[in-house]
Amino acid sequence: MRFRQHICDLPTYEVGKPLELVMRDYNIAPADIIKLGSNENPFGVAPLAKQAIHDNAHLAYMYPDDSYYELKESLGQKYGVQSEHIIIGSGSDQIIEFCVHALCDEMAKVLMAQTTFAMYAIYAKHCNATIIRTKDFTHNLISMLHYYKEYKPNIIFLCTPNNPLGEALPKVAVMEFLQQIDNDCLVVLDCAYMEYCAYKDSSYAITPKEIIELPNVIYLGTFSKIYGLGGMRVGYGIGNNKLIAMLHKMRPPFNITTLSLKAANASLFDEQFLLQSLRNNFAEMDRYKCFANQYSLEILESYANFVTFLLHNKLNSTKIGTLLLQRGIVVRDLASYGLNAIRITIGTPQQNEVVIQNLIDIITNIRD
Ligand SMILES: *Cc1c(COP(=O)(O)O)cnc(C)c1O
């Protein structure tokens, strides 16, 4: 058996540590673990979604309606677009996969920011495509445009807000950028955290309706973050109907489970849960900012549901990550991104209190 060489060379994606692993490694009971490494909603599953899973459990024996009619109708209503503008994926990750696999071969080039969501590069490597990154620390549309003109990539990824750094792009700047890109290059707007960003500052809010006339732009959203359904694996892409029709050729039948569809659909209507999540996120983010100020830590301005600390001097992200784990706290060490930094998902007030107390304890110990 011989695997293709570029597949052998692929590193395996490192996700936030799953609960089971933490429990086994450190002998900590699940109820005592504070899991803030994967940007999940700390309030869990939206109550309406939980109800829908319960109410529809008896349908799990059946294949889902493969047109995903109900969910597309609801998303269409929410965003003011038609079903033909929407594709549903097993997480928006799967839509990224469809885009890259549909457009890239070993001659292809994919342009992205220096530090951004790891899956873009992983899918590009599946195809042995060339990955081009801008040199700036965060998204910079001016250099992005320079690189675009120089390399003529097949795909450009813009992640706004960006995971794992938290910055976002003003809507006007993105719309102007899109005008400069020819139709033969696909621009993927990964908006996994857009709900948070739009709540914080509406001038950063990009809506899919504004891009569906463009033939070469896709907007990606997910139910994994604010909707609290990471375990159900549902995401979506919205774009021009011709682009969406092409991507549908990549989609395996029944890629979303019956219960995931029901849960995702119900979560869209749980406005109380969404509002509570947004309010908590930014009130609690302020606590992390105060803490950073008090302890002279560098914290990045975030438009998402996490904060990223850039560490200096004696503070090492892997060391701190491990010390937190021993105390049952999971955060994301960004060493695999080549950074001495940790990313912490904003938790509930109680969780954040524990995290901050432990961080204070750990860093004062290291600094002394
Ligand atoms: C979480 C995340 C996604 C998608 O997650 P799914 O669970 O696959 O929907 C996509 N992009 C970014 C930047 C993310 O952080």
The ligand as a MOL file (V3000), in Angstrom:
LIG
                    3D

  0  0  0     0  0            999 V3000
M  V30 BEGIN CTAB
M  V30 COUNTS 15 15 0 0 0
M  V30 BEGIN ATOM
M  V30 1 C -15.1000 26.4790 14.7420 0
M  V30 2 C -14.7210 27.0250 13.4310 0
M  V30 3 C -15.2470 26.5610 12.2110 0
M  V30 4 C -16.1740 25.4610 11.9900 0
M  V30 5 O -16.5160 24.6090 12.8830 0
M  V30 6 P -17.5450 23.4600 12.5400 0
M  V30 7 O -17.7460 22.8500 13.8580 0
M  V30 8 O -16.9010 22.5680 11.5420 0
M  V30 9 O -18.7600 24.1170 11.9750 0
M  V30 10 C -14.8700 27.1710 11.0460 0
M  V30 11 N -14.0340 28.1760 11.0400 0
M  V30 12 C -13.5200 28.6670 12.1600 0
M  V30 13 C -12.6180 29.8130 12.0770 0
M  V30 14 C -13.8280 28.1100 13.3870 0
M  V30 15 O -13.2680 28.5840 14.4960 0
M  V30 END ATOM
M  V30 BEGIN BOND
M  V30 1 1 1 2
M  V30 2 1 2 3
M  V30 3 2 2 14
M  V30 4 1 3 4
M  V30 5 2 3 10
M  V30 6 1 4 5
M  V30 7 1 5 6
M  V30 8 2 6 7
M  V30 9 1 6 8
M  V30 10 1 6 9
M  V30 11 1 10 11
M  V30 12 2 11 12
M  V30 13 1 12 13
M  V30 14 1 12 14
M  V30 15 1 14 15
M  V30 END BOND
M  V30 END CTAB
M  END
